[in-house]
Amino acid sequence: MTRLPTAALAAALVAAAGPAFACPDWEARPHFGDIELSAGFEPDPWRKRVTAGGTIDLARCFSSGESGYVTTRPDFDLYWKGTSDQLTIAVESKADAILLVNAPDGKWYYSDDYRGSDPAITFYNPQEGLYDIWIGSYDGSRRNPANLVFTEYDY
């Protein structure tokens, strides 16, 4: 009987188990930075150039019908302060983009097609705190130019 050294055995077990898959990690550092905005911010709308897409299949991470692909790390973090009637987070892209947000209440929010193939989520009476934002693509394409939009106006 041949015995494998411990390191070889561990490598064999990892290879046999197949590749692990990741899911969105709200604790990770965002790809495109962050901003603190307060109710009544100017200019409104506020825009940031980002890239839509990723390789993480949301269907493997959520069981409530979310579809599309994102990165593990958030694309952007919004620190929201103040009281407002509404705050909309939107994405404008020529790609079929999706939007995933982990809000201060710990809940996940998802949008696929709000205006054409552009997603948007409106928070009414938005909570103060951290909004982790992923800008993905419906079809798994990557490196799609996009604009992330924040507005308190009707969108």
C-alpha positions in Angstrom: 0.0 0.0 0.0 1.4 3.4 -1.0 0.9 6.3 1.4 0.6 9.9 0.1 2.3 12.6 2.1 -0.2 14.8 3.9 0.3 17.8 1.5 -0.3 15.5 -1.5 -3.4 14.0 0.1 -4.8 17.4 0.8 -4.2 18.5 -2.8 -5.8 15.3 -4.1 -8.9 15.9 -1.9 -9.3 19.5 -3.1 -9.0 18.3 -6.8 -11.5 15.6 -6.3 -14.0 18.0 -4.6 -14.1 20.2 -7.7 -13.9 23.9 -7.8 -15.4 25.9 -5.0 -17.8 28.7 -5.9 -18.0 32.1 -4.4 -20.9 34.4 -3.8 -21.1 38.2 -3.3 -19.2 39.2 -0.2 -20.6 42.4 1.3 -17.6 42.7 3.6 -15.0 42.9 0.8 -13.4 46.1 -0.4 -15.2 47.6 -3.5 -13.6 47.7 -6.9 -14.5 51.2 -7.8 -14.4 53.0 -4.5 -17.1 54.5 -2.2 -18.8 57.8 -1.5 -20.7 59.4 1.4 -23.8 61.2 0.3 -26.3 63.0 2.4 -30.0 63.8 1.7 -30.1 66.9 -0.6 -26.8 66.1 -2.3 -25.6 68.0 -5.3 -25.2 67.4 -8.2 -28.2 65.2 -8.5 -28.1 62.8 -10.2 -24.6 61.7 -9.2 -22.8 59.5 -11.6 -19.7 57.2 -11.5 -18.1 55.3 -14.4 -17.9 51.6 -13.6 -17.6 48.2 -15.4 -20.6 45.8 -15.4 -20.1 42.1 -15.3 -18.5 39.2 -13.4 -18.1 35.5 -13.2 -20.2 34.7 -10.1 -23.5 33.1 -11.0 -26.2 34.6 -8.7 -28.4 31.5 -9.3 -25.9 29.5 -7.2 -26.0 32.0 -4.4 -29.7 32.9 -4.1 -32.8 30.8 -4.2 -35.3 33.6 -5.0 -34.8 33.9 -8.8 -31.9 36.3 -9.1 -30.1 35.8 -12.4 -26.9 37.2 -13.8 -23.2 37.4 -13.0 -21.3 39.7 -10.6 -17.9 39.8 -9.0 -17.3 38.6 -5.5 -16.4 42.0 -4.2 -18.9 44.9 -4.4 -18.3 47.3 -7.2 -19.1 50.4 -5.1 -20.1 51.3 -1.6 -22.5 54.1 -0.8 -22.6 55.5 2.8 -26.0 57.3 3.0 -26.9 59.9 5.7 -30.0 61.9 6.3 -33.7 61.7 5.7 -35.1 61.6 2.2 -38.4 60.5 0.6 -36.5 58.3 -1.9 -33.1 57.3 -3.2 -32.7 55.5 -6.5 -29.6 53.5 -7.4 -29.5 52.8 -11.1 -27.2 51.5 -13.8 -27.0 52.8 -17.4 -25.1 50.5 -19.8 -25.3 49.2 -23.4 -24.9 45.7 -21.9 -27.8 43.9 -20.3 -26.8 44.9 -16.8 -28.2 43.7 -13.4 -28.0 45.4 -10.1 -27.6 43.8 -6.7 -27.6 45.8 -3.4 -27.0 44.8 0.2 -28.8 47.5 2.1 -28.2 48.7 5.7 -31.1 46.4 6.9 -29.0 43.4 5.8 -31.5 42.5 3.0 -30.5 41.9 -0.6 -32.3 43.8 -3.4 -32.1 42.9 -7.1 -33.1 44.5 -10.4 -32.7 43.3 -13.9 -34.8 45.4 -16.3 -36.2 48.7 -15.1 -35.8 50.9 -18.1 -35.1 48.7 -21.1 -32.3 46.5 -20.0 -31.0 49.0 -17.4 -31.7 48.1 -13.8 -32.7 50.4 -11.0 -33.8 50.1 -7.3 -35.7 52.8 -5.5 -35.5 52.9 -1.7 -38.4 54.8 -0.1 -37.4 56.5 3.1 -33.9 55.1 2.7 -32.1 53.9 5.9 -28.9 55.6 6.9 -25.9 53.4 6.5 -23.9 51.3 4.0 -25.3 50.2 0.7 -23.0 47.6 -1.0 -23.6 47.6 -4.8 -22.8 45.1 -7.5 -23.2 45.9 -11.1 -23.3 42.7 -13.1 -24.4 41.4 -16.5 -27.3 39.1 -17.2 -25.4 37.0 -19.7 -22.0 36.7 -18.0 -20.2 39.2 -20.2 -17.5 41.2 -18.5 -15.8 44.6 -18.9 -19.0 46.4 -20.0 -18.8 50.2 -19.6 -21.5 51.5 -17.4 -22.6 54.4 -15.3 -23.7 54.0 -11.7 -26.4 56.6 -10.9 -27.7 57.9 -7.5 -30.7 60.3 -7.4 -33.3 61.5 -5.1 -35.6 62.5 -8.0 -38.1 60.3 -9.8 -36.1 58.0 -12.1 
